[in-house]
Amino acid sequence: MFLALKEMKHSKTRFVMIGAIIMLIAWLVFILSGLGNGLSSLSAATMKNIDGDLFIYEEGSEGKMMKTKVSGMIGTDIEGKYGVDEAAAFGQSTIIVHNEKMQNLNEKHDVAFIGIEPGKFIEPTVFEGQSLQPADKYGVIIDESLQKKGFTIGDTIIVTSSNLRLKVIGITKGETFNHLPTIFGHVETWQSYAFAAPGSNNGLENPVSMIALQGKNIEAEKINNQYDLIETVSKSEAVMGMPGYKEESSTIYMMLAFLFVISAIIIAVFFYVFILQKTQQFGVMKAIGASDRFIKNSIISQVFVLSFISIVAGIVLTYLTAMVLPEAMPFNLDFMTVLVYAVILLVVSVLGSVISARQVTKIDPLTAIGRVE
């Protein structure tokens, strides 16, 4: 390590240039990951935030929210049975709204109207205002993205093409559904809007989109056998069933995988060339008694220190970049993701140096220092 640090100090320009390349690679990885997570969060944040263990969907829906419709009476019936501690109804519709106080501006917004039961585990955390009240059928909680568009507590939300009027009583954070800001209201109010047309409920009693279940040992098979035309899906299946989520995530992960592979190749080539340039120096070191292992450890130590510093710099640069990104560009990068990708980059860098350092064993001391014709 001492020799590695001494050489890095002596050849600052060379190592700074290599470190800059690694930093830019790390920056690209973290930026791409943050943008990918931000995009997927817009698609399925509300589903991810539901602390449910199992979900009841319509049979044949394949876990896709836009294809499901079930009877809410199932949730009432199975609560306390089959290992179900609590069941919560969930309904969703896409609506167009505008703020009554801004009606003259004719500003309309597409939002996801989510119908839930007040007090159930599915209800989001409110950071301003109050939670849903059982007696207030038209009170709603809105996502903070709507607050930034001028909606505040006490405002009346007008739903276009209907007589529905909703009153903002609370504001939550990070709740988007299918790339739209979310409005949470009473499931009964949602039903009055979603099934206003006669026969639109398909004959179901108390129809909802799906039912979320909580319980450590839920007997899914018994539930499926007990009721017709339903299927149970896991939370991961429900999230993956959100429109576009699977495709967006797969694309981002594929890009990241290619980026890691390219990073490994670039770093390996850099240090391969670097070792070739130092063939004579390594030959002299071997001639005076330095072992292959000593030289290889020195090279790997250099790469480890250089990569660690460069990756940390890449993380700092990423968060500085995130501070200036426009609001229209979603960015979400949590600590665990940063830590995992940082470790992967570090391992990739070290492995690249290990492969390159194997060239040291092929160096003949006499040939390297020019004593053999």
Secondary structure, 3 states (H helix, E strand, C coil): CHHHHHHHHHCHHHHHHHHHHHHHHHHHHHHHHHHHHHHHHHHHHHHHHCCCCEEEEECCCCCCHHHCCEECHHHHHHCCCCCCCEEEEEEEEEEEEEEHHHHHHCCCEEEEEEEECCCCCCCCCCCEECCCCCCCCCEEEEEHHHHCCCCCCCCEEEECCCCCEEEEEEEECCCEECCEEEEEEEHHHHHHHHCCCCCCCCCCCCEECEEEEECCCCCHHHHHHHCCCEEEECHHHHHHCCCCHHHHHHHHHHHHHHHHHHHHHHHHHHHHHHHHHCHHHHHHHHHCCCCHHHHHHHHHHHHHHHHHHHHHHHHHHHHHHHHHCCCCCCCCCCHHHHHHHHHHHHHHHHHHHHHHHHHHHHCCHHHHCCCCC
